[in-house]
Amino acid sequence: MIPKLYFIALSIISINADFFLSQVNHMEYYKNRTRPSKAFSSFSSNYFNQNILPSSGKGEKVQCGTRTVDFNPTRNGRIVGGTESPYGAFPWQVEIQMLDVDKLVFEHHCGGAVIAERLVLSAAHCFDKQPLQLDHIRLVVGEHRLKVQDKHEHRFLAEKVVPHPDFRKNGPHSNDIAVILVSKSGSGMQFNSHVRPICLPEATETVGQWCAVSGWGLQGESNENFAPVLRAAAVPVMDLATCRKNQVLGGRQQPILDSMICAGKYKSANLK
């Protein structure tokens, strides 16, 4: 049996969930659609009381964090690079595209994760450009190859973007997290073998635990091109005391806040 996987937000441990509830103003729709988590303990238990997430229309009823393709990325301890993943290994992966107003085409911008039928979790700094135009944002699920239409790929516009109320753009990007409400275009997001939600994590992380990260990011420190196929890497959680050591930081003037999670191998840590 393939184990359930949980979303690891590398920049924040707890979230002011009541704020998201009031801002998204659509959570009644998500009753019984995701699992409870200590990190979201301020939610009413009526919203999160089971693991099965039914999808509207002809979509499957699935359990968060499950997948039909087993894959374990190489444990190299670094986020940059990674290993090419098979299609379906990360069914919660979302590509977030932004419209290039000069070229009039949508281009890769950031990654995200499906957490409910119409909710995507991503980084707040991906949407810090103001004024933010929702019709310039496109969310792609079921995607594996950036430049090729995949079998289970579907595209949606964003109806609302809600950044964490305490997101700090300047400095160490504290509380760098945002929730995106997916528009109800067409038949909506339907869960299947290649489109599924990830579970939300507990409030604390286990030091030394290996976590999988996935995306189409840069393949090397000096490579400015996005990966054409979804890649993944495995990194271990590092305790903050070790993470703050000069030899780990490598001379970077980057404050490591208590609300952050540090992941990476010693002397080659990846800090967020």
PyRosetta script that sets phi, psi and omega in degrees:
from pyrosetta import init, pose_from_sequence

init()
pose = pose_from_sequence("MIPKLYFIALSIISINADFFLSQVNHMEYYKNRTRPSKAFSSFSSNYFNQNILPSSGKGEKVQCGTRTVDFNPTRNGRIVGGTESPYGAFPWQVEIQMLDVDKLVFEHHCGGAVIAERLVLSAAHCFDKQPLQLDHIRLVVGEHRLKVQDKHEHRFLAEKVVPHPDFRKNGPHSNDIAVILVSKSGSGMQFNSHVRPICLPEATETVGQWCAVSGWGLQGESNENFAPVLRAAAVPVMDLATCRKNQVLGGRQQPILDSMICAGKYKSANLK")
pose.set_psi(1, 132.5)
pose.set_omega(1, 179.4)
pose.set_phi(2, -76.3)
pose.set_psi(2, 125.8)
pose.set_omega(2, -177.4)
pose.set_phi(3, -67.1)
pose.set_psi(3, 153.2)
pose.set_omega(3, 175.7)
pose.set_phi(4, -70.7)
pose.set_psi(4, 145.8)
pose.set_omega(4, 178.7)
pose.set_phi(5, -115.4)
pose.set_psi(5, 152.5)
pose.set_omega(5, -177.3)
pose.set_phi(6, -121.4)
pose.set_psi(6, 147.6)
pose.set_omega(6, 178.4)
pose.set_phi(7, -72.4)
pose.set_psi(7, 128.5)
pose.set_omega(7, 176.3)
pose.set_phi(8, -111.2)
pose.set_psi(8, 110.7)
pose.set_omega(8, 175.9)
pose.set_phi(9, -88.7)
pose.set_psi(9, 111.8)
pose.set_omega(9, -171.7)
pose.set_phi(10, -74.1)
pose.set_psi(10, -3.9)
pose.set_omega(10, -177.2)
pose.set_phi(11, -116.7)
pose.set_psi(11, -2.4)
pose.set_omega(11, -176.4)
pose.set_phi(12, -155.9)
pose.set_psi(12, 144.5)
pose.set_omega(12, -180.0)
pose.set_phi(13, -102.0)
pose.set_psi(13, -43.0)
pose.set_omega(13, -178.8)
pose.set_phi(14, -124.3)
pose.set_psi(14, 155.1)
pose.set_omega(14, -175.4)
pose.set_phi(15, -130.0)
pose.set_psi(15, 140.8)
pose.set_omega(15, 174.2)
pose.set_phi(16, -74.7)
pose.set_psi(16, 85.5)
pose.set_omega(16, -171.8)
pose.set_phi(17, -68.2)
pose.set_psi(17, -32.9)
pose.set_omega(17, 179.4)
pose.set_phi(18, -60.1)
pose.set_psi(18, -34.5)
pose.set_omega(18, 178.3)
pose.set_phi(19, -62.8)
pose.set_psi(19, -45.8)
pose.set_omega(19, -179.7)
pose.set_phi(20, -64.1)
pose.set_psi(20, -37.7)
pose.set_omega(20, 178.7)
pose.set_phi(21, -59.6)
pose.set_psi(21, -46.7)
pose.set_omega(21, -176.6)
pose.set_phi(22, -71.9)
pose.set_psi(22, -35.0)
pose.set_omega(22, -177.0)
pose.set_phi(23, -78.0)
pose.set_psi(23, -45.0)
pose.set_omega(23, 179.9)
pose.set_phi(24, -67.2)
pose.set_psi(24, -35.7)
pose.set_omega(24, 173.0)
pose.set_phi(25, 56.1)
pose.set_psi(25, 34.9)
pose.set_omega(25, -177.7)
pose.set_phi(26, -143.8)
pose.set_psi(26, 13.4)
pose.set_omega(26, -169.7)
pose.set_phi(27, -75.2)
pose.set_psi(27, -16.0)
pose.set_omega(27, 176.8)
pose.set_phi(28, -58.6)
pose.set_psi(28, -28.4)
pose.set_omega(28, 179.7)
pose.set_phi(29, -67.1)
pose.set_psi(29, -22.2)
pose.set_omega(29, -173.4)
pose.set_phi(30, -102.9)
pose.set_psi(30, 17.5)
pose.set_omega(30, 175.5)
pose.set_phi(31, -55.9)
pose.set_psi(31, 136.3)
pose.set_omega(31, 176.4)
pose.set_phi(32, 62.6)
pose.set_psi(32, 27.5)
pose.set_omega(32, -174.2)
pose.set_phi(33, -117.3)
pose.set_psi(33, 8.7)
pose.set_omega(33, 171.7)
pose.set_phi(34, -160.0)
pose.set_psi(34, 172.5)
pose.set_omega(34, -171.8)
pose.set_phi(35, -88.6)
pose.set_psi(35, 154.0)
pose.set_omega(35, 176.5)
pose.set_phi(36, -71.1)
pose.set_psi(36, 156.0)
pose.set_omega(36, 179.2)
pose.set_phi(37, -152.8)
pose.set_psi(37, 140.4)
pose.set_omega(37, 178.6)
pose.set_phi(38, -61.2)
pose.set_psi(38, -30.1)
pose.set_omega(38, -179.6)
pose.set_phi(39, -67.1)
pose.set_psi(39, -19.8)
pose.set_omega(39, 179.5)
pose.set_phi(40, -119.5)
pose.set_psi(40, 38.0)
pose.set_omega(40, -173.3)
pose.set_phi(41, -65.8)
pose.set_psi(41, -18.0)
pose.set_omega(41, -179.0)
pose.set_phi(42, -79.2)
pose.set_psi(42, -7.7)
pose.set_omega(42, 173.8)
pose.set_phi(43, -71.3)
pose.set_psi(43, 146.0)
pose.set_omega(43, 172.1)
pose.set_phi(44, -64.0)
pose.set_psi(44, 140.4)
pose.set_omega(44, -179.3)
pose.set_phi(45, -63.8)
pose.set_psi(45, -16.1)
pose.set_omega(45, 177.4)
pose.set_phi(46, -67.3)
pose.set_psi(46, -23.7)
pose.set_omega(46, -178.9)
pose.set_phi(47, -81.3)
pose.set_psi(47, -33.9)
pose.set_omega(47, -173.8)
pose.set_phi(48, -131.3)
pose.set_psi(48, 90.1)
pose.set_omega(48, -178.6)
pose.set_phi(49, -133.4)
pose.set_psi(49, 16.5)
pose.set_omega(49, 173.4)
pose.set_phi(50, -159.6)
pose.set_psi(50, 164.7)
pose.set_omega(50, -176.2)
pose.set_phi(51, -91.3)
pose.set_psi(51, -21.7)
pose.set_omega(51, -175.2)
pose.set_phi(52, -82.3)
pose.set_psi(52, 129.5)
pose.set_omega(52, -179.3)
pose.set_phi(53, -112.0)
pose.set_psi(53, 97.5)
pose.set_omega(53, 178.8)
pose.set_phi(54, -69.2)
pose.set_psi(54, 141.5)
pose.set_omega(54, 177.6)
pose.set_phi(55, -103.1)
pose.set_psi(55, 148.9)
pose.set_omega(55, -179.8)
pose.set_phi(56, -71.9)
pose.set_psi(56, 164.5)
pose.set_omega(56, 176.6)
pose.set_phi(57, 64.7)
pose.set_psi(57, -131.0)
pose.set_omega(57, -176.4)
pose.set_phi(58, -96.0)
pose.set_psi(58, 8.0)
pose.set_omega(58, -179.0)
pose.set_phi(59, -66.1)
pose.set_psi(59, 156.9)
pose.set_omega(59, -178.8)
pose.set_phi(60, -80.0)
pose.set_psi(60, 156.5)
pose.set_omega(60, 168.7)
pose.set_phi(61, -87.6)
pose.set_psi(61, 119.0)
pose.set_omega(61, -174.5)
pose.set_phi(62, -128.0)
pose.set_psi(62, 162.5)
pose.set_omega(62, 176.8)
pose.set_phi(63, -100.8)
pose.set_psi(63, 136.3)
pose.set_omega(63, -178.1)
pose.set_phi(64, -60.5)
pose.set_psi(64, 145.6)
pose.set_omega(64, 176.5)
pose.set_phi(65, 77.9)
pose.set_psi(65, 6.4)
pose.set_omega(65, -180.0)
pose.set_phi(66, -101.8)
pose.set_psi(66, 157.1)
pose.set_omega(66, 179.5)
pose.set_phi(67, -152.0)
pose.set_psi(67, 159.6)
pose.set_omega(67, -178.2)
pose.set_phi(68, -99.6)
pose.set_psi(68, -8.2)
pose.set_omega(68, 179.3)
pose.set_phi(69, -117.9)
pose.set_psi(69, 117.5)
pose.set_omega(69, -179.2)
pose.set_phi(70, -86.3)
pose.set_psi(70, 132.8)
pose.set_omega(70, -179.3)
pose.set_phi(71, -158.8)
pose.set_psi(71, 130.2)
pose.set_omega(71, 177.3)
pose.set_phi(72, -119.8)
pose.set_psi(72, 110.1)
pose.set_omega(72, -178.7)
pose.set_phi(73, -65.7)
pose.set_psi(73, 157.7)
pose.set_omega(73, -179.3)
pose.set_phi(74, -60.5)
pose.set_psi(74, 136.3)
pose.set_omega(74, 179.4)
pose.set_phi(75, -86.5)
pose.set_psi(75, 72.9)
pose.set_omega(75, 179.5)
pose.set_phi(76, -94.2)
pose.set_psi(76, -7.9)
pose.set_omega(76, 174.6)
pose.set_phi(77, 78.6)
pose.set_psi(77, 5.5)
pose.set_omega(77, -179.9)
pose.set_phi(78, -130.0)
pose.set_psi(78, 143.5)
pose.set_omega(78, -179.0)
pose.set_phi(79, -77.7)
pose.set_psi(79, -39.4)
pose.set_omega(79, -178.4)
pose.set_phi(80, -65.1)
pose.set_psi(80, 133.9)
pose.set_omega(80, 178.8)
pose.set_phi(81, 99.5)
pose.set_psi(81, -96.1)
pose.set_omega(81, 179.1)
pose.set_phi(82, 76.8)
pose.set_psi(82, -167.5)
pose.set_omega(82, -176.7)
pose.set_phi(83, -125.0)
pose.set_psi(83, 139.8)
pose.set_omega(83, 176.6)
pose.set_phi(84, -62.0)
pose.set_psi(84, 131.8)
pose.set_omega(84, -175.8)
pose.set_phi(85, -102.0)
pose.set_psi(85, 153.9)
pose.set_omega(85, 175.7)
pose.set_phi(86, -76.4)
pose.set_psi(86, 155.9)
pose.set_omega(86, -178.5)
pose.set_phi(87, -65.0)
pose.set_psi(87, 126.3)
pose.set_omega(87, 179.6)
pose.set_phi(88, 100.0)
pose.set_psi(88, -5.2)
pose.set_omega(88, -178.9)
pose.set_phi(89, -70.4)
pose.set_psi(89, -26.6)
pose.set_omega(89, 179.6)
pose.set_phi(90, -131.7)
pose.set_psi(90, 73.3)
pose.set_omega(90, -173.4)
pose.set_phi(91, -68.0)
pose.set_psi(91, -11.3)
pose.set_omega(91, 177.8)
pose.set_phi(92, -90.4)
pose.set_psi(92, -5.5)
pose.set_omega(92, -177.7)
pose.set_phi(93, -65.2)
pose.set_psi(93, 134.1)
pose.set_omega(93, 177.9)
pose.set_phi(94, -122.8)
pose.set_psi(94, 135.8)
pose.set_omega(94, 170.1)
pose.set_phi(95, -97.2)
pose.set_psi(95, 128.3)
pose.set_omega(95, 177.3)
pose.set_phi(96, -104.6)
pose.set_psi(96, 120.0)
pose.set_omega(96, -178.6)
pose.set_phi(97, -108.5)
pose.set_psi(97, 150.9)
pose.set_omega(97, 174.9)
pose.set_phi(98, -122.3)
pose.set_psi(98, 144.6)
pose.set_omega(98, 180.0)
pose.set_phi(99, -75.7)
pose.set_psi(99, 125.5)
pose.set_omega(99, 171.5)
pose.set_phi(100, -83.6)
pose.set_psi(100, 107.0)
pose.set_omega(100, -173.6)
pose.set_phi(101, -68.2)
pose.set_psi(101, -20.3)
pose.set_omega(101, 177.7)
pose.set_phi(102, -80.4)
pose.set_psi(102, -42.6)
pose.set_omega(102, -179.6)
pose.set_phi(103, -88.3)
pose.set_psi(103, -16.7)
pose.set_omega(103, -176.6)
pose.set_phi(104, 59.3)
pose.set_psi(104, 40.3)
pose.set_omega(104, 176.0)
pose.set_phi(105, -135.1)
pose.set_psi(105, 150.6)
pose.set_omega(105, 175.2)
pose.set_phi(106, -82.9)
pose.set_psi(106, 134.3)
pose.set_omega(106, -179.1)
pose.set_phi(107, -127.6)
pose.set_psi(107, 155.2)
pose.set_omega(107, -179.2)
pose.set_phi(108, -58.9)
pose.set_psi(108, 135.4)
pose.set_omega(108, -176.9)
pose.set_phi(109, -129.0)
pose.set_psi(109, -50.5)
pose.set_omega(109, -176.9)
pose.set_phi(110, -153.3)
pose.set_psi(110, 175.6)
pose.set_omega(110, 174.8)
pose.set_phi(111, -112.8)
pose.set_psi(111, 165.8)
pose.set_omega(111, 177.8)
pose.set_phi(112, -159.2)
pose.set_psi(112, -177.3)
pose.set_omega(112, -179.2)
pose.set_phi(113, -139.0)
pose.set_psi(113, 137.4)
pose.set_omega(113, 175.6)
pose.set_phi(114, -71.7)
pose.set_psi(114, 126.3)
pose.set_omega(114, 176.8)
pose.set_phi(115, -119.7)
pose.set_psi(115, -11.1)
pose.set_omega(115, 176.1)
pose.set_phi(116, -162.7)
pose.set_psi(116, 176.2)
pose.set_omega(116, -172.4)
pose.set_phi(117, -57.5)
pose.set_psi(117, -31.3)
pose.set_omega(117, 178.4)
pose.set_phi(118, -132.6)
pose.set_psi(118, 24.2)
pose.set_omega(118, -179.6)
pose.set_phi(119, -124.9)
pose.set_psi(119, 134.6)
pose.set_omega(119, 176.4)
pose.set_phi(120, -124.6)
pose.set_psi(120, 137.5)
pose.set_omega(120, 177.9)
pose.set_phi(121, -104.3)
pose.set_psi(121, 133.5)
pose.set_omega(121, -179.1)
pose.set_phi(122, -149.5)
pose.set_psi(122, -167.7)
pose.set_omega(122, 179.4)
pose.set_phi(123, -94.2)
pose.set_psi(123, 139.5)
pose.set_omega(123, -178.0)
pose.set_phi(124, -65.7)
pose.set_psi(124, -32.5)
pose.set_omega(124, -176.7)
pose.set_phi(125, -67.1)
pose.set_psi(125, -15.0)
pose.set_omega(125, 177.2)
pose.set_phi(126, -70.3)
pose.set_psi(126, -14.9)
pose.set_omega(126, -175.6)
pose.set_phi(127, -126.6)
pose.set_psi(127, 28.1)
pose.set_omega(127, -175.9)
pose.set_phi(128, -86.8)
pose.set_psi(128, -3.6)
pose.set_omega(128, 177.5)
pose.set_phi(129, -74.5)
pose.set_psi(129, 126.2)
pose.set_omega(129, -178.2)
pose.set_phi(130, -118.4)
pose.set_psi(130, 144.5)
pose.set_omega(130, -4.3)
pose.set_phi(131, -74.0)
pose.set_psi(131, 142.3)
pose.set_omega(131, -178.9)
pose.set_phi(132, -84.7)
pose.set_psi(132, 123.0)
pose.set_omega(132, -179.5)
pose.set_phi(133, -104.0)
pose.set_psi(133, 113.9)
pose.set_omega(133, -174.5)
pose.set_phi(134, -62.9)
pose.set_psi(134, -32.8)
pose.set_omega(134, -179.6)
pose.set_phi(135, -75.1)
pose.set_psi(135, -0.7)
pose.set_omega(135, 174.4)
pose.set_phi(136, -97.6)
pose.set_psi(136, 1.9)
pose.set_omega(136, -178.5)
pose.set_phi(137, -111.3)
pose.set_psi(137, 130.3)
pose.set_omega(137, 176.9)
pose.set_phi(138, -129.1)
pose.set_psi(138, 133.2)
pose.set_omega(138, -178.8)
pose.set_phi(139, -107.6)
pose.set_psi(139, 128.5)
pose.set_omega(139, -177.3)
pose.set_phi(140, -119.3)
pose.set_psi(140, 121.5)
pose.set_omega(140, 177.4)
pose.set_phi(141, -112.0)
pose.set_psi(141, 160.1)
pose.set_omega(141, -179.7)
pose.set_phi(142, 69.2)
pose.set_psi(142, 23.1)
pose.set_omega(142, -176.9)
pose.set_phi(143, -99.9)
pose.set_psi(143, 146.7)
pose.set_omega(143, 178.3)
pose.set_phi(144, -129.1)
pose.set_psi(144, -43.0)
pose.set_omega(144, 180.0)
pose.set_phi(145, -113.3)
pose.set_psi(145, 129.7)
pose.set_omega(145, -174.7)
pose.set_phi(146, -63.2)
pose.set_psi(146, -40.6)
pose.set_omega(146, -172.3)
pose.set_phi(147, -101.6)
pose.set_psi(147, 7.5)
pose.set_omega(147, -176.9)
pose.set_phi(148, -128.2)
pose.set_psi(148, 139.1)
pose.set_omega(148, 176.9)
pose.set_phi(149, -74.3)
pose.set_psi(149, 115.6)
pose.set_omega(149, -179.9)
pose.set_phi(150, -89.3)
pose.set_psi(150, 160.4)
pose.set_omega(150, -171.8)
pose.set_phi(151, -57.2)
pose.set_psi(151, -42.6)
pose.set_omega(151, -175.3)
pose.set_phi(152, -103.8)
pose.set_psi(152, 18.2)
pose.set_omega(152, -176.3)
pose.set_phi(153, -78.2)
pose.set_psi(153, 133.7)
pose.set_omega(153, 175.3)
pose.set_phi(154, -139.7)
pose.set_psi(154, 147.2)
pose.set_omega(154, -175.2)
pose.set_phi(155, -119.5)
pose.set_psi(155, 140.8)
pose.set_omega(155, -178.6)
pose.set_phi(156, -139.5)
pose.set_psi(156, 153.5)
pose.set_omega(156, 171.9)
pose.set_phi(157, -90.8)
pose.set_psi(157, 163.7)
pose.set_omega(157, 178.5)
pose.set_phi(158, -91.3)
pose.set_psi(158, 132.6)
pose.set_omega(158, 176.7)
pose.set_phi(159, -90.0)
pose.set_psi(159, -32.3)
pose.set_omega(159, -179.9)
pose.set_phi(160, -158.8)
pose.set_psi(160, 143.9)
pose.set_omega(160, 175.2)
pose.set_phi(161, -121.4)
pose.set_psi(161, 124.1)
pose.set_omega(161, -177.8)
pose.set_phi(162, -121.1)
pose.set_psi(162, 100.4)
pose.set_omega(162, 176.3)
pose.set_phi(163, -75.5)
pose.set_psi(163, 158.2)
pose.set_omega(163, 175.7)
pose.set_phi(164, -58.2)
pose.set_psi(164, 136.8)
pose.set_omega(164, -176.7)
pose.set_phi(165, -62.7)
pose.set_psi(165, -22.6)
pose.set_omega(165, -179.4)
pose.set_phi(166, -106.4)
pose.set_psi(166, 18.8)
pose.set_omega(166, 176.8)
pose.set_phi(167, -62.1)
pose.set_psi(167, 130.7)
pose.set_omega(167, 179.4)
pose.set_phi(168, -113.4)
pose.set_psi(168, 110.2)
pose.set_omega(168, -175.5)
pose.set_phi(169, -67.7)
pose.set_psi(169, -43.4)
pose.set_omega(169, -178.7)
pose.set_phi(170, -88.5)
pose.set_psi(170, 147.0)
pose.set_omega(170, 179.7)
pose.set_phi(171, 91.4)
pose.set_psi(171, -135.3)
pose.set_omega(171, -173.0)
pose.set_phi(172, -85.3)
pose.set_psi(172, 12.3)
pose.set_omega(172, 179.3)
pose.set_phi(173, 54.6)
pose.set_psi(173, 51.4)
pose.set_omega(173, 178.3)
pose.set_phi(174, -69.4)
pose.set_psi(174, 149.1)
pose.set_omega(174, -179.0)
pose.set_phi(175, 55.2)
pose.set_psi(175, 41.6)
pose.set_omega(175, -175.6)
pose.set_phi(176, -81.8)
pose.set_psi(176, 76.1)
pose.set_omega(176, -176.3)
pose.set_phi(177, -150.6)
pose.set_psi(177, 147.7)
pose.set_omega(177, -179.8)
pose.set_phi(178, -147.9)
pose.set_psi(178, 152.9)
pose.set_omega(178, 175.0)
pose.set_phi(179, -112.9)
pose.set_psi(179, 132.8)
pose.set_omega(179, 179.7)
pose.set_phi(180, -113.9)
pose.set_psi(180, 127.7)
pose.set_omega(180, 175.1)
pose.set_phi(181, -90.2)
pose.set_psi(181, 122.4)
pose.set_omega(181, -176.9)
pose.set_phi(182, -81.6)
pose.set_psi(182, 138.0)
pose.set_omega(182, 179.8)
pose.set_phi(183, -65.9)
pose.set_psi(183, 157.0)
pose.set_omega(183, -178.0)
pose.set_phi(184, -93.1)
pose.set_psi(184, 43.9)
pose.set_omega(184, -178.9)
pose.set_phi(185, -74.3)
pose.set_psi(185, 142.1)
pose.set_omega(185, 177.6)
pose.set_phi(186, 60.9)
pose.set_psi(186, -135.1)
pose.set_omega(186, -179.7)
pose.set_phi(187, -89.2)
pose.set_psi(187, -0.1)
pose.set_omega(187, 178.8)
pose.set_phi(188, 79.1)
pose.set_psi(188, 179.0)
pose.set_omega(188, -179.8)
pose.set_phi(189, -74.5)
pose.set_psi(189, 122.7)
pose.set_omega(189, -179.4)
pose.set_phi(190, -116.5)
pose.set_psi(190, 132.5)
pose.set_omega(190, -178.5)
pose.set_phi(191, -78.6)
pose.set_psi(191, 139.7)
pose.set_omega(191, 177.6)
pose.set_phi(192, -153.3)
pose.set_psi(192, -161.2)
pose.set_omega(192, -178.0)
pose.set_phi(193, -65.1)
pose.set_psi(193, -23.0)
pose.set_omega(193, -175.3)
pose.set_phi(194, -118.0)
pose.set_psi(194, 3.0)
pose.set_omega(194, 175.1)
pose.set_phi(195, -135.4)
pose.set_psi(195, 106.9)
pose.set_omega(195, -177.7)
pose.set_phi(196, -146.8)
pose.set_psi(196, 155.5)
pose.set_omega(196, 178.2)
pose.set_phi(197, -84.7)
pose.set_psi(197, 153.9)
pose.set_omega(197, 173.6)
pose.set_phi(198, -98.0)
pose.set_psi(198, 152.6)
pose.set_omega(198, 178.3)
pose.set_phi(199, -74.9)
pose.set_psi(199, 151.2)
pose.set_omega(199, 173.0)
pose.set_phi(200, -83.4)
pose.set_psi(200, 148.1)
pose.set_omega(200, -172.9)
pose.set_phi(201, -83.2)
pose.set_psi(201, 171.0)
pose.set_omega(201, 170.1)
pose.set_phi(202, -74.6)
pose.set_psi(202, 172.3)
pose.set_omega(202, -174.5)
pose.set_phi(203, -70.7)
pose.set_psi(203, -24.7)
pose.set_omega(203, -177.6)
pose.set_phi(204, -120.9)
pose.set_psi(204, 153.1)
pose.set_omega(204, 178.5)
pose.set_phi(205, -108.8)
pose.set_psi(205, 157.7)
pose.set_omega(205, -179.4)
pose.set_phi(206, -98.3)
pose.set_psi(206, 119.3)
pose.set_omega(206, 179.0)
pose.set_phi(207, -61.9)
pose.set_psi(207, 133.1)
pose.set_omega(207, -179.1)
pose.set_phi(208, 93.3)
pose.set_psi(208, -14.3)
pose.set_omega(208, 178.7)
pose.set_phi(209, -69.7)
pose.set_psi(209, 135.0)
pose.set_omega(209, 179.3)
pose.set_phi(210, -84.8)
pose.set_psi(210, 132.8)
pose.set_omega(210, -178.6)
pose.set_phi(211, -120.4)
pose.set_psi(211, 144.3)
pose.set_omega(211, 177.4)
pose.set_phi(212, -95.3)
pose.set_psi(212, 135.3)
pose.set_omega(212, 173.7)
pose.set_phi(213, -121.7)
pose.set_psi(213, 143.4)
pose.set_omega(213, -176.6)
pose.set_phi(214, -140.1)
pose.set_psi(214, 156.6)
pose.set_omega(214, 178.6)
pose.set_phi(215, 162.3)
pose.set_psi(215, -174.8)
pose.set_omega(215, -180.0)
pose.set_phi(216, -111.4)
pose.set_psi(216, 33.7)
pose.set_omega(216, -175.9)
pose.set_phi(217, -71.8)
pose.set_psi(217, -176.5)
pose.set_omega(217, -178.3)
pose.set_phi(218, -62.2)
pose.set_psi(218, 144.0)
pose.set_omega(218, -175.5)
pose.set_phi(219, -92.5)
pose.set_psi(219, -4.2)
pose.set_omega(219, 179.0)
pose.set_phi(220, -163.6)
pose.set_psi(220, 163.8)
pose.set_omega(220, -178.3)
pose.set_phi(221, -60.4)
pose.set_psi(221, -32.8)
pose.set_omega(221, -177.4)
pose.set_phi(222, -108.7)
pose.set_psi(222, 6.4)
pose.set_omega(222, -179.3)
pose.set_phi(223, -96.0)
pose.set_psi(223, 116.7)
pose.set_omega(223, -175.7)
pose.set_phi(224, -93.4)
pose.set_psi(224, 7.3)
pose.set_omega(224, -178.6)
pose.set_phi(225, -99.6)
pose.set_psi(225, 141.4)
pose.set_omega(225, 175.6)
pose.set_phi(226, -72.3)
pose.set_psi(226, 150.1)
pose.set_omega(226, 176.6)
pose.set_phi(227, -67.5)
pose.set_psi(227, 131.9)
pose.set_omega(227, -178.5)
pose.set_phi(228, -73.3)
pose.set_psi(228, -22.8)
pose.set_omega(228, -179.5)
pose.set_phi(229, -124.1)
pose.set_psi(229, 143.9)
pose.set_omega(229, -177.9)
pose.set_phi(230, -55.6)
pose.set_psi(230, 128.0)
pose.set_omega(230, 180.0)
pose.set_phi(231, -118.8)
pose.set_psi(231, 163.5)
pose.set_omega(231, -179.3)
pose.set_phi(232, -146.1)
pose.set_psi(232, 156.7)
pose.set_omega(232, 177.5)
pose.set_phi(233, -143.8)
pose.set_psi(233, 159.5)
pose.set_omega(233, 177.1)
pose.set_phi(234, -114.9)
pose.set_psi(234, 130.8)
pose.set_omega(234, 180.0)
pose.set_phi(235, -132.9)
pose.set_psi(235, 141.8)
pose.set_omega(235, 178.7)
pose.set_phi(236, -88.5)
pose.set_psi(236, 145.6)
pose.set_omega(236, 176.1)
pose.set_phi(237, -70.6)
pose.set_psi(237, 132.4)
pose.set_omega(237, -179.0)
pose.set_phi(238, -112.1)
pose.set_psi(238, 142.1)
pose.set_omega(238, 178.2)
pose.set_phi(239, -69.1)
pose.set_psi(239, 150.1)
pose.set_omega(239, -173.1)
pose.set_phi(240, -66.1)
pose.set_psi(240, -33.1)
pose.set_omega(240, 179.6)
pose.set_phi(241, -61.2)
pose.set_psi(241, -44.5)
pose.set_omega(241, 177.5)
pose.set_phi(242, -68.2)
pose.set_psi(242, -39.5)
pose.set_omega(242, -177.7)
pose.set_phi(243, -61.9)
pose.set_psi(243, -29.9)
pose.set_omega(243, -176.6)
pose.set_phi(244, -84.1)
pose.set_psi(244, -4.0)
pose.set_omega(244, -179.5)
pose.set_phi(245, -68.9)
pose.set_psi(245, 145.4)
pose.set_omega(245, -177.0)
pose.set_phi(246, -59.0)
pose.set_psi(246, -38.7)
pose.set_omega(246, -177.1)
pose.set_phi(247, -69.1)
pose.set_psi(247, -22.4)
pose.set_omega(247, 176.5)
pose.set_phi(248, -81.5)
pose.set_psi(248, -43.9)
pose.set_omega(248, -179.7)
pose.set_phi(249, -66.5)
pose.set_psi(249, -24.5)
pose.set_omega(249, 178.9)
pose.set_phi(250, 66.4)
pose.set_psi(250, 32.0)
pose.set_omega(250, 178.6)
pose.set_phi(251, 86.3)
pose.set_psi(251, -0.7)
pose.set_omega(251, 179.9)
pose.set_phi(252, -71.8)
pose.set_psi(252, 141.2)
pose.set_omega(252, 176.1)
pose.set_phi(253, -92.9)
pose.set_psi(253, 66.2)
pose.set_omega(253, -174.9)
pose.set_phi(254, -119.0)
pose.set_psi(254, 108.5)
pose.set_omega(254, 177.4)
pose.set_phi(255, -64.6)
pose.set_psi(255, 135.3)
pose.set_omega(255, 175.8)
pose.set_phi(256, -105.4)
pose.set_psi(256, 107.9)
pose.set_omega(256, -175.8)
pose.set_phi(257, -83.8)
pose.set_psi(257, 158.2)
pose.set_omega(257, -180.0)
pose.set_phi(258, -63.8)
pose.set_psi(258, -23.7)
pose.set_omega(258, -179.1)
pose.set_phi(259, -81.6)
pose.set_psi(259, -1.7)
pose.set_omega(259, -176.8)
pose.set_phi(260, -95.6)
pose.set_psi(260, 160.7)
pose.set_omega(260, 171.6)
pose.set_phi(261, -116.0)
pose.set_psi(261, 131.0)
pose.set_omega(261, 179.3)
pose.set_phi(262, -104.9)
pose.set_psi(262, 135.5)
pose.set_omega(262, -178.8)
pose.set_phi(263, -139.7)
pose.set_psi(263, 138.3)
pose.set_omega(263, 179.1)
pose.set_phi(264, 144.1)
pose.set_psi(264, 164.2)
pose.set_omega(264, 177.2)
pose.set_phi(265, -80.1)
pose.set_psi(265, 150.9)
pose.set_omega(265, 178.4)
pose.set_phi(266, -56.0)
pose.set_psi(266, 133.1)
pose.set_omega(266, -178.1)
pose.set_phi(267, 73.6)
pose.set_psi(267, 1.8)
pose.set_omega(267, 173.2)
pose.set_phi(268, -146.6)
pose.set_psi(268, 39.9)
pose.set_omega(268, -174.1)
pose.set_phi(269, -71.1)
pose.set_psi(269, 150.0)
pose.set_omega(269, 173.5)
pose.set_phi(270, -108.5)
pose.set_psi(270, 117.0)
pose.set_omega(270, -174.7)
pose.set_phi(271, -108.4)
pose.set_psi(271, 138.7)
pose.set_omega(271, 178.3)
pose.set_phi(272, -129.6)
pose.dump_pdb("model.pdb")
